[in-house]
Amino acid sequence: MVNVVEILLELEASGFNNTGRATRGRVVRTIPGGALSCQVDDGIKSVAEPQGTYDSIDDARNALIEYWGKCNIALQSEFWKPKHSG
């Protein structure tokens, strides 16, 4: 079965763990039905991707931003080893 979604908003996040790498995420609406959800291009194994449906585009947008914040924290705690504490 073909799944069709309308892309309502696309966001880009970059600079994870100071690498300069960028990734994208989208807020989409299913057709038919109209349910709002998130899609992400990349993930971190220890961080759950945004799931479920959202009441508004802003709610879904905030879920993407929160997700990327959690990804950045996970990368820093798992891989980042500062040479100087300070």
Backbone as JSON Lines, residues from 0, in Angstrom:
{"i":0,"aa":"M","n":[0.84,-1.18,0.0],"ca":[0.0,0.0,0.0],"c":[0.88,1.24,0.0]}
{"i":1,"aa":"V","n":[0.51,2.21,-0.78],"ca":[1.25,3.46,-0.87],"c":[0.85,4.37,0.29]}
{"i":2,"aa":"N","n":[1.84,4.93,0.95],"ca":[1.61,5.91,2.01],"c":[1.94,7.29,1.47]}
{"i":3,"aa":"V","n":[0.96,8.19,1.51],"ca":[1.15,9.54,1.0],"c":[1.08,10.5,2.17]}
{"i":4,"aa":"V","n":[2.06,11.41,2.24],"ca":[2.06,12.46,3.25],"c":[2.31,13.81,2.59]}
{"i":5,"aa":"E","n":[1.78,14.82,3.2],"ca":[2.05,16.2,2.79],"c":[3.09,16.76,3.73]}
{"i":6,"aa":"I","n":[4.19,17.27,3.19],"ca":[5.23,17.87,4.02],"c":[4.79,19.29,4.37]}
{"i":7,"aa":"L","n":[4.6,19.53,5.66],"ca":[4.13,20.83,6.12],"c":[5.26,21.73,6.57]}
{"i":8,"aa":"L","n":[6.32,21.12,7.07],"ca":[7.44,21.89,7.61],"c":[8.69,21.03,7.53]}
{"i":9,"aa":"E","n":[9.78,21.6,7.06],"ca":[11.05,20.88,7.06],"c":[12.05,21.7,7.84]}
{"i":10,"aa":"L","n":[12.78,21.03,8.73],"ca":[13.79,21.68,9.56],"c":[15.12,21.0,9.35]}
{"i":11,"aa":"E","n":[16.2,21.76,9.57],"ca":[17.54,21.2,9.5],"c":[18.26,21.49,10.8]}
{"i":12,"aa":"A","n":[18.98,20.51,11.3],"ca":[19.8,20.67,12.5],"c":[21.24,20.35,12.12]}
{"i":13,"aa":"S","n":[22.16,21.16,12.61],"ca":[23.58,20.93,12.31],"c":[24.41,21.19,13.55]}
{"i":14,"aa":"G","n":[25.68,20.83,13.46],"ca":[26.62,21.09,14.55],"c":[26.56,20.1,15.69]}
{"i":15,"aa":"F","n":[26.02,18.91,15.45],"ca":[25.98,17.91,16.51],"c":[27.4,17.62,16.99]}
{"i":16,"aa":"N","n":[27.6,17.72,18.29],"ca":[28.89,17.39,18.89],"c":[30.02,18.12,18.17]}
{"i":17,"aa":"N","n":[29.73,19.31,17.69],"ca":[30.7,20.17,17.0],"c":[31.27,19.55,15.73]}
{"i":18,"aa":"T","n":[30.52,18.66,15.09],"ca":[31.01,18.01,13.87],"c":[30.68,18.79,12.61]}
{"i":19,"aa":"G","n":[29.68,19.65,12.68],"ca":[29.26,20.37,11.5],"c":[28.31,19.59,10.61]}
{"i":20,"aa":"R","n":[28.05,18.33,10.94],"ca":[27.13,17.52,10.15],"c":[25.71,18.03,10.31]}
{"i":21,"aa":"A","n":[24.94,17.91,9.26],"ca":[23.55,18.36,9.28],"c":[22.62,17.18,9.02]}
{"i":22,"aa":"T","n":[21.42,17.29,9.54],"ca":[20.38,16.31,9.31],"c":[19.07,17.06,9.15]}
{"i":23,"aa":"R","n":[18.07,16.4,8.62],"ca":[16.78,17.04,8.4],"c":[15.66,16.25,9.05]}
{"i":24,"aa":"G","n":[14.59,16.96,9.34],"ca":[13.38,16.36,9.86],"c":[12.18,17.09,9.3]}
{"i":25,"aa":"R","n":[11.04,16.43,9.3],"ca":[9.85,17.01,8.72],"c":[8.64,16.78,9.6]}
{"i":26,"aa":"V","n":[7.72,17.74,9.53],"ca":[6.37,17.56,10.07],"c":[5.5,17.25,8.87]}
{"i":27,"aa":"V","n":[4.79,16.12,8.95],"ca":[3.98,15.68,7.8],"c":[2.54,15.41,8.24]}
{"i":28,"aa":"R","n":[1.64,15.49,7.25],"ca":[0.23,15.15,7.46],"c":[-0.12,14.01,6.53]}
{"i":29,"aa":"T","n":[-0.74,12.96,7.08],"ca":[-1.12,11.82,6.25],"c":[-2.3,12.18,5.35]}
{"i":30,"aa":"I","n":[-2.29,11.57,4.17],"ca":[-3.39,11.74,3.22],"c":[-3.85,10.35,2.83]}
{"i":31,"aa":"P","n":[-5.08,9.98,3.03],"ca":[-6.12,10.76,3.72],"c":[-5.97,10.61,5.23]}
{"i":32,"aa":"G","n":[-6.74,11.31,5.96],"ca":[-6.76,11.19,7.41],"c":[-6.33,12.44,8.14]}
{"i":33,"aa":"G","n":[-5.25,13.03,7.71],"ca":[-4.81,14.29,8.27],"c":[-4.02,14.22,9.56]}
{"i":34,"aa":"A","n":[-3.57,13.03,9.99],"ca":[-2.79,12.94,11.22],"c":[-1.42,13.57,11.03]}
{"i":35,"aa":"L","n":[-0.99,14.34,12.03],"ca":[0.32,14.99,12.0],"c":[1.35,14.11,12.69]}
{"i":36,"aa":"S","n":[2.52,13.95,12.07],"ca":[3.6,13.18,12.67],"c":[4.94,13.75,12.23]}
{"i":37,"aa":"C","n":[6.01,13.16,12.75],"ca":[7.37,13.62,12.43],"c":[8.12,12.53,11.68]}
{"i":38,"aa":"Q","n":[9.0,12.96,10.81],"ca":[9.95,12.08,10.14],"c":[11.34,12.65,10.36]}
{"i":39,"aa":"V","n":[12.32,11.79,10.6],"ca":[13.7,12.24,10.75],"c":[14.59,11.44,9.81]}
{"i":40,"aa":"D","n":[15.62,12.08,9.28],"ca":[16.54,11.41,8.37],"c":[17.58,10.57,9.1]}
{"i":41,"aa":"D","n":[17.99,11.0,10.28],"ca":[19.06,10.33,11.0],"c":[18.69,10.19,12.47]}
{"i":42,"aa":"G","n":[19.35,9.27,13.13],"ca":[19.07,9.07,14.54],"c":[20.28,8.6,15.32]}
{"i":43,"aa":"I","n":[20.1,8.53,16.62],"ca":[21.1,8.03,17.55],"c":[20.5,6.79,18.19]}
{"i":44,"aa":"K","n":[21.25,5.72,18.27],"ca":[20.71,4.45,18.77],"c":[20.07,4.58,20.14]}
{"i":45,"aa":"S","n":[20.6,5.41,21.0],"ca":[20.1,5.5,22.37],"c":[18.96,6.49,22.55]}
{"i":46,"aa":"V","n":[18.53,7.16,21.47],"ca":[17.48,8.17,21.58],"c":[16.28,7.76,20.72]}
{"i":47,"aa":"A","n":[15.11,7.69,21.34],"ca":[13.89,7.32,20.62],"c":[13.45,8.45,19.7]}
{"i":48,"aa":"E","n":[13.13,8.1,18.46],"ca":[12.64,9.1,17.5],"c":[11.24,9.56,17.89]}
{"i":49,"aa":"P","n":[10.86,10.77,17.5],"ca":[9.5,11.25,17.8],"c":[8.47,10.29,17.2]}
{"i":50,"aa":"Q","n":[7.54,9.84,18.0],"ca":[6.53,8.88,17.57],"c":[5.14,9.43,17.81]}
{"i":51,"aa":"G","n":[4.18,8.82,17.18],"ca":[2.79,9.16,17.43],"c":[2.32,10.32,16.58]}
{"i":52,"aa":"T","n":[1.14,10.8,16.94],"ca":[0.55,11.93,16.23],"c":[0.51,13.14,17.16]}
{"i":53,"aa":"Y","n":[0.41,14.3,16.56],"ca":[0.47,15.56,17.3],"c":[-0.79,16.37,17.02]}
{"i":54,"aa":"D","n":[-1.14,17.22,17.97],"ca":[-2.35,18.04,17.84],"c":[-2.16,19.23,16.93]}
{"i":55,"aa":"S","n":[-0.91,19.7,16.79],"ca":[-0.67,20.89,15.96],"c":[0.72,20.79,15.32]}
{"i":56,"aa":"I","n":[0.93,21.61,14.31],"ca":[2.25,21.68,13.66],"c":[3.28,22.13,14.67]}
{"i":57,"aa":"D","n":[2.93,23.08,15.54],"ca":[3.87,23.55,16.56],"c":[4.27,22.44,17.52]}
{"i":58,"aa":"D","n":[3.32,21.59,17.92],"ca":[3.63,20.47,18.8],"c":[4.63,19.52,18.14]}
{"i":59,"aa":"A","n":[4.42,19.21,16.87],"ca":[5.32,18.33,16.14],"c":[6.68,18.99,15.94]}
{"i":60,"aa":"R","n":[6.68,20.27,15.63],"ca":[7.92,21.03,15.47],"c":[8.73,20.98,16.76]}
{"i":61,"aa":"N","n":[8.07,21.22,17.88],"ca":[8.74,21.19,19.18],"c":[9.28,19.8,19.49]}
{"i":62,"aa":"A","n":[8.57,18.76,19.07],"ca":[9.04,17.38,19.28],"c":[10.33,17.13,18.51]}
{"i":63,"aa":"L","n":[10.44,17.65,17.29],"ca":[11.67,17.51,16.51],"c":[12.83,18.22,17.19]}
{"i":64,"aa":"I","n":[12.59,19.43,17.64],"ca":[13.64,20.22,18.29],"c":[14.09,19.53,19.58]}
{"i":65,"aa":"E","n":[13.14,19.03,20.35],"ca":[13.47,18.31,21.59],"c":[14.27,17.04,21.28]}
{"i":66,"aa":"Y","n":[13.87,16.33,20.23],"ca":[14.58,15.12,19.81],"c":[16.03,15.43,19.49]}
{"i":67,"aa":"W","n":[16.27,16.47,18.7],"ca":[17.64,16.81,18.34],"c":[18.45,17.26,19.55]}
{"i":68,"aa":"G","n":[17.81,17.91,20.51],"ca":[18.5,18.26,21.74],"c":[18.95,17.02,22.5]}
{"i":69,"aa":"K","n":[18.07,16.01,22.56],"ca":[18.41,14.75,23.22],"c":[19.53,14.03,22.46]}
{"i":70,"aa":"C","n":[19.5,14.09,21.14],"ca":[20.57,13.48,20.34],"c":[21.91,14.14,20.65]}
{"i":71,"aa":"N","n":[21.92,15.45,20.74],"ca":[23.16,16.16,21.0],"c":[23.7,15.8,22.39]}
{"i":72,"aa":"I","n":[22.82,15.72,23.37],"ca":[23.24,15.34,24.72],"c":[23.82,13.93,24.73]}
{"i":73,"aa":"A","n":[23.15,13.01,24.03],"ca":[23.64,11.63,23.96],"c":[25.01,11.57,23.3]}
{"i":74,"aa":"L","n":[25.2,12.3,22.24],"ca":[26.5,12.31,21.56],"c":[27.58,12.85,22.48]}
{"i":75,"aa":"Q","n":[27.28,13.92,23.19],"ca":[28.27,14.5,24.1],"c":[28.61,13.54,25.23]}
{"i":76,"aa":"S","n":[27.62,12.89,25.8],"ca":[27.88,12.01,26.94],"c":[28.55,10.71,26.52]}
{"i":77,"aa":"E","n":[28.3,10.25,25.29],"ca":[28.87,8.97,24.85],"c":[30.2,9.11,24.13]}
{"i":78,"aa":"F","n":[30.42,10.23,23.46],"ca":[31.59,10.34,22.6],"c":[32.5,11.52,22.89]}
{"i":79,"aa":"W","n":[31.96,12.57,23.47],"ca":[32.75,13.78,23.67],"c":[33.63,13.64,24.89]}
{"i":80,"aa":"K","n":[34.92,13.82,24.72],"ca":[35.88,13.73,25.82],"c":[36.72,15.01,25.85]}
{"i":81,"aa":"P","n":[36.29,15.99,26.63],"ca":[37.05,17.25,26.67],"c":[38.45,17.04,27.26]}
{"i":82,"aa":"K","n":[39.42,17.75,26.72],"ca":[40.79,17.65,27.21],"c":[41.0,18.53,28.44]}
{"i":83,"aa":"H","n":[40.18,19.55,28.56],"ca":[40.29,20.48,29.69],"c":[38.94,20.61,30.34]}
{"i":84,"aa":"S","n":[38.87,20.56,31.62],"ca":[37.61,20.84,32.3],"c":[37.69,22.27,32.83]}
{"i":85,"aa":"G","n":[36.53,22.84,32.83],"ca":[36.69,24.16,33.18],"c":[35.81,25.07,33.69]}
